[in-house]
Amino acid sequence: MFGIHLDFAGGKLIAPRISFRIVLFILLAAIPLAFFAAFASRTFARARPSDDEVSAPWSSSQTVLPEALAKELSPSNNAKKPTVVCVGFHSLYEGAHIPGSSFHGAGSTAQGIADLKTWAQGVPRSTKLVLYCGCCPLQHCPNLRPAFAAMRDMGFTDLRVLLLPKDFNSDWIEKGYPVEKGK
């Protein structure tokens, strides 16, 4: 038998003897519970969306898919073309961007938002305006949300975001849509 004895100076037994089988049962029951608790806490932590994933400031009607934007921008389209602005990082814009688009600062920086707002002051609020980034997966993009919020707060009424779920390269360039380089 396995026993736990705690004695005082007087030699009195404080804890009764515990059989080996009871101790083994408690340990074997505790190990799976510990694994379950560790697994569950990691699973629930991952299942909770980040603040960025929850708080997209645009509605689905304020988005445009790459194929639709490419059609809007095509030379055969006689309708008024939207003004397209890249709000990503300048190095990515120089590498490749949507033809006719302009760059007015990265939306993730205070200076970028200030540059974007300065440019937008001279633009009619009814302009068809499309913002895009494409630096990374849309759900993690640090540039689009602040840029969209800034333009919305300035009163633009026909404001949309180009949906690039993965990035500009995967969702625009590799699909064969036109690009310009430089600037």
C-alpha positions, 0 to 999 in steps of 0.5 A: 500500500501507498500511504501519505503520512504527516506526523507532528512531534507527537507521532499522530497521523494527520492524513489517512493512508491512501491506496495506490489505486486511488492515487493512480485513478486521480492522476489518470483522470487529471491528465486528460482533463489538463490536455482538454483544458489546454486544447479548449483554451487555444481553440476558443482563443483562435475562434474569436475574431480580431477587432480588425476582422469584425470592424470593417467600416464598409458594407458589401454594397461598398465593395467591388470585385477585381473582375468588375473593376477591370470591366469598369476601367476597360477602354470599351466601357463608355461610362464614367470611370471611377477614380482609383487610389492605392492606399498601400505602401509606396514601394508596392505601388511603384512595383505594380499598380492599377492603370490610372490609379494614384498614390496619396500615402499609406493609410496606416500612417498619420502622414499617409492619411493627411496626404490622402485628405489633402488630395481629397479636398479638391475632389467632388464628394460625388466622385466614384472613388475606389480604394485598394491596397493589396499588401496582405490578406484583406482581413489583416490590412492596416491601410484600407480601414483608416483610409476608407474611414477618412474618405467616408468622414469627408463625405464621399458618397460613392466610395468603394473598396476593391476586394483583394482577399489574398493580396494584389499580386494573387488577386489582380496581377496573376489573374491577368488584369492590367497593371502599370509600373513605376511612379 
